[in-house]
Amino acid sequence: MRNKRNHARHPIVLILAVAGLIGGTTVFLPSAGLAIAQAAGPSWTVTGSLGTARYGHTATLLPNGKVLVVGGWGFGYLDFKGSAELYDPTTGIWSHTGSLNTPRYAHTATLLPNRNVLVAGGWGGTSSLKSAELYDPATGQWTMTGSLIAARNSHTATLLTNGKVLVVGGDSSNAPVNTAELYDAATGTWSGTDTPRTISGRHSTAVMLPNGKVLATGNSLCSNAAELYDPVTEKWSVTNPPHTFGCADTATLLPNGKVLVTISRFVGSISADLYDPTTQGWSAGGMLNRFHGGAYTATLLRSGQILVAGGNYDQSYKEADVYDPRTATWNPTSSLNDRRGYHTATLLPNGRVLVAGGADGDFDIDYTTLSSAELFDLTPGSNPINETQFFVRQQYLDFLNREPDQSGWDFWMNEITSCGADQQCIEVKRISVSAAYFLSIEFQQTGYLAYRM
């Protein structure tokens, strides 16, 4: 859906760009948007509240732009939620949709290539779950699918390039699970795969790399473990571990192909390590300005930056920090309106981040389950295409339908940033960059026919 929507914007600009390059004529685009980008700073605004207060739920962006929130925990020992809701960014309103067959908390939700959503495992009140269900956005209904081999909650689920879903780790009735398994959407069944050597339990992360392999980090012991899963051979291999000892909380794939892993340290702080798939080495990713405990979210913004928000450790937090990959530094940003942990954060098509639900308080004493939701806007009123990182990444996504490779990313970023603050130079460079992608062999061989049609 993204490519169909964005391609329609390119023809006039690209024709002008090519004409300018071939004819030797300098072509300038309107620069009104550049001034808007400086209009205001980051902000949080309240949006419509969930119909049901919940935490430990999942949130999935659907192809139609709506957000599906599923399950979670309310308040009380057995108050597990089976309900599901849809958020409409155009109206800011939530509406109920079909309910799960089995209420669950600490499950996973994965958008499949056929546009259905796979919900797997979780905690069902007295034990971990094996069951899995499929949500059909066209009907708003849930149907049962094949069950997991091992019951688990707080695990990871990663969509592979072959369309299968890799589930790893998690807990089963408070005991760590170290196995992995694959879901085949074509057959609706699960099959076992190679067992990781060091990845297990709830304190682990998993993210697919540009080469199709999956990087998994962390385990129930909060040691600095890391392994790579190869979907072709269905085998795990140990890779270099992060520098920082602690609990792996989040892992985010950056536009340059590196992975930023945030790690809660035992000294009451959070550090980040950067993994480079080309060298299988790690480098320092800086320390967050504020303590978020655990149960916070990390969201890749359209600018290429990462937003960390909220969290919980003996109390809930409203602080937020933004990571800038250009400088490998963290900067504090506007705080949430509500303190919250165990919430969800979803990047919307309009570039805003929807934060929904969660809990506020000390879980050992007293807490409040939240129904509130709010929106984060990095640059209110601006067009994200004015940001160089977003612009370059969008060329890859729109023309080549893939994430940037490291060498190409570095080259095109340098082409534009070499202009410094010269806006006229930046505009000319941007036109030239778009024209280069349009004329590239990769685009001509893969996308040109569809583009002409």
matplotlib code that plots the C-alpha trace (Angstrom):
import matplotlib.pyplot as plt

x = [0.0, 2.8, 4.4, 1.1, 0.3, 3.7, 4.5, 1.8, 3.7, 6.9, 6.2, 6.2, 9.2, 11.1, 10.4, 11.6, 14.6, 15.6, 14.9, 17.1, 20.0, 19.9, 19.3, 21.8, 19.1, 18.9, 15.4, 14.3, 11.4, 9.3, 11.0, 8.0, 8.1, 11.7, 10.6, 7.7, 10.2, 11.4, 8.0, 7.6, 9.3, 8.3, 5.0, 2.5, -1.2, -4.1, -6.2, -9.3, -9.2, -9.4, -12.8, -11.1, -8.2, -5.4, -1.6, 0.6, -1.4, -0.2, -0.7, -0.4, -0.5, -2.9, -2.5, -5.5, -3.7, -5.7, -4.2, -5.4, -5.0, -5.5, -5.8, -3.8, -4.4, -6.9, -6.9, -7.0, -5.6, -7.7, -8.7, -7.3, -8.7, -10.1, -11.4, -9.9, -10.1, -9.3, -7.9, -8.6, -5.9, -8.2, -10.8, -8.8, -11.5, -11.4, -14.0, -14.6, -13.9, -14.2, -12.9, -10.3, -11.4, -9.0, -8.2, -4.4, -1.6, 2.1, 1.4, 2.8, 0.9, 2.4, 1.1, 1.3, 1.8, -1.9, -2.8, -4.2, -2.7, -1.3, -1.6, 0.4, 0.9, 0.7, -0.5, -4.1, -4.6, -3.2, -0.7, 1.1, -0.8, -0.1, -3.0, -2.8, -5.5, -5.8, -7.5, -9.0, -9.3, -11.8, -14.4, -13.2, -13.3, -10.9, -10.3, -8.2, -5.1, -2.5, -1.1, 2.4, 4.6, 5.6, 3.4, 5.1, 4.5, 6.8, 8.5, 9.5, 7.9, 9.6, 8.2, 10.8, 11.4, 9.9, 6.6, 7.0, 7.0, 9.9, 9.0, 11.8, 12.2, 9.7, 8.5, 6.3, 4.7, 7.6, 10.3, 12.4, 11.8, 14.9, 13.3, 12.3, 9.6, 8.2, 4.6, 3.7, 0.7, 0.1, -0.6, -1.6, 0.9, 4.0, 7.2, 10.3, 13.6, 17.1, 17.4, 19.4, 22.3, 22.2, 18.8, 16.0, 13.3, 11.6, 14.6, 15.3, 14.8, 14.7, 14.9, 15.4, 18.5, 18.6, 20.3, 17.3, 18.9, 17.5, 19.6, 18.4, 19.9, 19.5, 18.1, 16.5, 19.8, 20.2, 23.6, 25.1, 24.2, 23.6, 22.9, 22.0, 19.3, 19.6, 16.1, 17.8, 19.6, 17.3, 20.3, 21.5, 25.1, 26.6, 27.8, 29.7, 27.7, 26.8, 29.4, 26.9, 25.8, 22.1, 18.6, 18.0, 14.8, 14.4, 16.1, 15.4, 16.7, 18.1, 17.8, 21.6, 21.2, 22.6, 20.6, 20.3, 19.7, 18.8, 19.9, 18.8, 21.9, 22.0, 23.2, 19.9, 20.6, 20.0, 22.7, 22.5, 24.8, 25.0, 25.3, 26.9, 25.9, 28.7, 31.4, 29.3, 30.8, 29.3, 29.9, 28.7, 25.2, 25.3, 23.4, 19.9, 19.4, 16.6, 15.9, 13.0, 13.2, 11.8, 8.5, 9.2, 8.9, 11.3, 9.9, 11.8, 10.6, 10.4, 13.3, 15.5, 15.6, 14.4, 11.8, 12.0, 9.0, 7.6, 8.6, 8.2, 10.4, 8.7, 6.9, 5.9, 7.6, 6.5, 9.9, 10.9, 14.3, 15.2, 18.3, 20.0, 22.0, 24.0, 25.7, 25.1, 23.7, 20.5, 18.5, 15.6, 12.3, 8.8, 7.4, 4.2, 1.0, 0.5, 3.1, 2.9, 4.7, 3.7, 2.0, 2.3, 3.8, 2.9, 4.3, 1.3, 1.4, 1.3, 4.6, 3.1, 3.5, 0.4, 1.0, -1.9, -2.8, -0.4, -0.3, 0.8, 2.1, 4.0, 2.8, 3.8, 1.7, -1.0, -1.4, -3.9, -4.6, -4.9, -7.3, -5.8, -3.8, -1.6, 0.2, 3.9, 4.8, 8.6, 8.1, 4.4, 3.3, 6.3, 6.8, 9.1, 10.4, 12.4, 14.6, 17.6, 17.5, 13.8, 14.3, 17.1, 15.4, 12.2, 14.0, 15.0, 11.5, 9.6, 11.9, 13.7, 11.2, 13.9, 15.9, 19.2, 22.5, 25.2, 27.5, 24.6, 23.2, 26.5, 27.0, 23.6, 23.5, 26.9, 25.7, 23.0, 24.7, 27.8, 25.6, 25.7, 23.0, 22.8, 19.1, 19.4, 22.2, 20.1, 17.1, 19.3, 20.9, 17.6, 16.3, 19.5, 19.2, 15.6, 16.6, 19.5, 17.2, 14.7, 17.5, 19.2, 19.5, 17.9, 14.7, 14.6, 14.8, 12.3, 10.0, 10.0, 7.3, 5.0, 5.8, 4.8, 1.6]
y = [0.0, 2.4, 2.1, 2.6, 5.7, 7.3, 6.5, 8.8, 11.8, 11.2, 11.7, 15.6, 15.9, 13.2, 14.6, 18.0, 16.4, 14.5, 17.5, 19.6, 17.1, 16.4, 19.9, 21.5, 23.7, 24.2, 23.4, 24.5, 23.2, 25.5, 25.9, 26.8, 23.5, 24.1, 27.0, 25.0, 22.4, 24.9, 26.0, 24.0, 21.5, 17.9, 17.5, 15.0, 15.6, 13.6, 11.6, 9.3, 6.9, 3.1, 1.6, -0.8, 0.0, -2.5, -3.1, -5.8, -5.8, -5.6, -3.0, -3.7, -1.2, -2.6, -2.0, 0.3, 2.6, 1.7, 0.2, -3.0, -3.3, -6.8, -8.5, -7.4, -7.3, -5.0, -5.0, -8.0, -11.5, -13.0, -9.8, -10.9, -9.2, -10.9, -7.7, -5.9, -2.4, -0.4, 3.2, 5.4, 8.1, 10.2, 10.6, 9.9, 7.5, 3.8, 1.3, -2.3, -5.2, -9.0, -10.5, -13.2, -16.7, -16.9, -13.9, -13.4, -11.1, -10.9, -12.5, -11.5, -10.1, -10.3, -8.9, -11.6, -11.1, -12.0, -9.1, -11.3, -10.8, -13.8, -13.7, -16.4, -17.6, -15.4, -15.8, -17.0, -16.5, -19.7, -20.8, -20.0, -20.6, -22.7, -21.5, -19.1, -17.1, -15.2, -11.8, -11.0, -7.2, -7.6, -9.4, -8.2, -11.8, -14.2, -17.9, -20.4, -21.7, -24.3, -24.3, -23.7, -26.7, -25.1, -22.9, -19.5, -15.9, -12.8, -14.3, -12.7, -13.2, -12.1, -12.2, -13.8, -13.0, -16.4, -15.5, -17.7, -16.4, -17.3, -17.5, -17.6, -17.8, -16.5, -18.0, -21.0, -20.8, -18.6, -21.0, -19.8, -21.4, -21.8, -23.4, -21.8, -22.7, -21.6, -20.8, -21.5, -19.3, -21.5, -24.6, -22.9, -25.2, -24.8, -26.8, -27.0, -25.4, -25.2, -24.3, -21.3, -21.8, -18.7, -17.0, -17.9, -16.5, -13.1, -10.7, -11.1, -9.3, -10.3, -8.2, -9.2, -7.8, -6.5, -9.8, -11.8, -13.2, -12.6, -11.1, -12.2, -10.8, -11.3, -14.0, -14.7, -14.3, -10.8, -11.7, -10.1, -12.9, -12.6, -15.1, -15.1, -17.3, -18.2, -18.9, -20.7, -23.3, -22.9, -22.8, -20.6, -19.3, -17.4, -13.9, -11.3, -10.2, -6.6, -4.7, -3.9, -6.4, -6.2, -7.0, -6.5, -4.4, -3.3, -3.8, -1.4, -1.7, 1.6, 2.8, 2.3, -1.5, -1.4, -2.4, -0.4, -2.5, -0.7, -2.5, -1.9, -2.1, -3.2, 0.2, 1.9, 3.3, 2.3, 2.1, 1.3, -0.8, -0.7, -3.9, -3.8, -6.9, -6.4, -6.8, -8.6, -6.1, -3.8, -0.1, 2.2, 3.7, 6.1, 6.3, 7.5, 10.8, 9.6, 6.2, 4.4, 1.1, -1.6, -1.9, 1.2, 1.4, 2.2, 3.4, 4.2, 7.6, 8.6, 10.9, 7.8, 8.7, 6.5, 7.5, 5.8, 6.6, 5.8, 2.7, 1.2, 0.1, 0.5, 3.4, 4.4, 7.1, 9.8, 10.8, 10.4, 10.4, 10.5, 8.8, 10.5, 8.0, 10.8, 11.7, 8.5, 10.6, 10.7, 13.9, 14.4, 15.4, 16.3, 14.1, 12.1, 13.5, 10.4, 8.2, 4.7, 1.4, -1.8, 0.3, 0.1, 2.6, 2.5, 4.7, 5.9, 6.6, 10.4, 10.1, 10.5, 7.9, 6.5, 5.5, 3.6, 2.1, 0.8, 1.0, 3.7, 2.8, 0.2, -3.3, -4.6, -2.0, -0.4, 0.7, 2.1, 0.6, 3.2, 3.7, 7.0, 7.4, 10.2, 11.2, 12.2, 14.6, 15.2, 18.4, 19.6, 21.1, 20.1, 17.8, 14.9, 14.8, 17.9, 15.7, 14.3, 10.9, 10.4, 11.7, 9.3, 6.3, 7.1, 6.9, 3.3, 2.4, 4.1, 3.3, 0.1, -1.3, -2.1, -0.6, 1.2, -0.6, 0.9, 2.1, 3.6, 5.3, 6.9, 8.1, 9.8, 11.2, 12.8, 14.2, 16.2, 17.0, 18.3, 21.4, 22.4, 25.1, 26.2, 25.5, 26.2, 23.6, 21.1, 21.4, 20.9, 17.8, 16.3, 16.6, 15.0, 12.2, 11.4, 11.4, 9.1, 6.5, 6.9, 6.2, 3.5, 0.0, -1.6, 0.5, 0.2, -3.6, -4.0, -1.1, 0.8, -1.3, -1.0, 2.7, 3.3, 1.3]
z = [0.0, 0.8, -2.7, -4.5, -2.5, -2.8, -6.4, -7.6, -6.2, -8.2, -11.9, -12.2, -9.9, -11.7, -15.1, -14.0, -12.4, -15.5, -17.8, -15.5, -15.5, -19.3, -20.5, -18.1, -16.6, -12.9, -11.6, -8.2, -6.1, -3.8, -0.5, 1.7, 3.5, 4.6, 6.8, 8.3, 9.6, 12.2, 13.3, 16.5, 18.8, 19.6, 21.4, 22.8, 22.3, 23.8, 21.4, 21.8, 24.7, 24.4, 25.1, 27.6, 29.9, 29.4, 29.6, 28.2, 25.0, 21.4, 18.7, 15.0, 12.1, 9.5, 5.7, 5.8, 8.2, 11.3, 14.4, 15.9, 19.7, 21.2, 24.6, 27.6, 31.4, 33.2, 37.0, 39.2, 39.2, 36.4, 34.5, 31.1, 28.1, 25.0, 23.4, 20.5, 19.2, 16.1, 16.1, 13.1, 12.7, 10.6, 13.3, 16.5, 17.6, 18.7, 17.8, 18.9, 16.6, 17.0, 20.3, 20.7, 21.3, 24.2, 26.4, 26.7, 27.9, 27.0, 23.6, 20.2, 17.1, 13.6, 10.4, 7.7, 4.0, 3.4, 5.6, 8.4, 11.9, 13.8, 17.6, 19.3, 22.9, 25.9, 29.5, 30.0, 33.7, 35.3, 32.7, 29.5, 26.2, 23.2, 21.2, 18.2, 16.4, 13.1, 12.7, 9.3, 8.9, 6.1, 8.4, 11.8, 13.0, 14.7, 13.8, 15.6, 13.8, 14.6, 18.2, 19.2, 20.1, 23.4, 25.5, 26.1, 26.9, 26.7, 23.6, 20.3, 16.9, 13.6, 10.1, 7.8, 4.1, 3.2, 4.8, 7.9, 11.4, 13.8, 17.5, 20.0, 23.8, 26.4, 29.6, 30.4, 33.8, 35.0, 33.6, 30.7, 27.3, 25.0, 22.0, 18.6, 16.1, 12.8, 11.7, 8.1, 7.1, 4.0, 6.1, 9.4, 11.3, 13.5, 13.2, 15.3, 14.2, 15.5, 19.2, 20.1, 22.5, 24.6, 23.9, 26.3, 28.5, 28.6, 28.5, 24.8, 21.5, 17.9, 14.7, 11.0, 9.3, 5.7, 4.7, 5.9, 9.0, 12.5, 15.3, 18.7, 21.9, 25.7, 27.9, 31.2, 33.0, 31.6, 30.2, 27.0, 24.6, 20.8, 18.0, 14.3, 12.8, 9.1, 7.6, 4.6, 6.7, 9.7, 12.0, 14.8, 15.1, 18.0, 17.1, 19.1, 22.2, 23.2, 25.2, 28.0, 30.6, 31.5, 30.3, 26.6, 26.4, 22.8, 19.4, 16.5, 12.9, 11.7, 8.1, 7.7, 8.4, 11.9, 15.0, 18.2, 21.3, 24.6, 27.7, 31.3, 33.5, 37.1, 38.3, 37.5, 34.0, 30.4, 27.8, 24.1, 21.9, 18.1, 16.1, 12.6, 10.5, 8.1, 10.8, 13.4, 15.8, 18.4, 19.2, 21.9, 21.3, 24.2, 27.5, 27.8, 29.6, 31.9, 33.6, 32.1, 34.1, 31.9, 30.0, 27.8, 24.0, 21.3, 17.9, 14.7, 13.5, 9.8, 10.4, 11.1, 14.8, 17.7, 20.3, 23.7, 25.9, 29.3, 31.3, 34.7, 37.7, 41.1, 39.5, 36.0, 34.0, 31.6, 30.3, 26.7, 24.8, 21.2, 19.6, 16.7, 14.6, 12.9, 16.2, 18.1, 21.0, 23.1, 23.7, 26.1, 24.4, 25.6, 28.3, 27.9, 29.4, 31.5, 33.3, 31.8, 31.4, 29.5, 26.9, 23.1, 20.6, 16.9, 14.0, 12.0, 8.2, 9.0, 10.9, 14.4, 17.1, 18.8, 22.4, 24.0, 27.3, 29.9, 33.6, 36.2, 39.6, 41.6, 40.8, 44.2, 46.0, 43.8, 40.2, 37.7, 34.3, 31.6, 28.7, 27.6, 24.4, 23.0, 19.9, 19.6, 16.8, 16.3, 14.3, 14.4, 11.2, 9.2, 6.2, 7.2, 3.6, 4.5, 6.8, 4.9, 6.5, 5.8, 2.2, 1.4, 3.0, 1.1, -2.3, -1.5, -0.3, -3.2, -6.1, -5.0, -2.5, 0.1, 3.0, 2.1, 1.9, 4.0, 1.1, -0.8, 2.3, 3.1, -0.4, -0.9, 2.6, 1.9, -1.4, 0.4, 3.7, 1.8, 1.1, 4.7, 5.3, 1.7, 0.9, -2.8, -3.0, -1.0, -3.3, -6.4, -4.8, -3.9, -7.4, -8.7, -6.2, -7.1, -10.8, -10.1, -8.5, -11.4, -14.0, -11.9, -13.5, -10.4, -10.8, -14.6, -14.3, -11.4, -11.2, -14.5, -16.2, -13.3, -13.1, -16.8, -16.3]

ax = plt.figure().add_subplot(projection="3d")
ax.plot(x, y, z, "-o")
ax.set_aspect("equal")
plt.show()
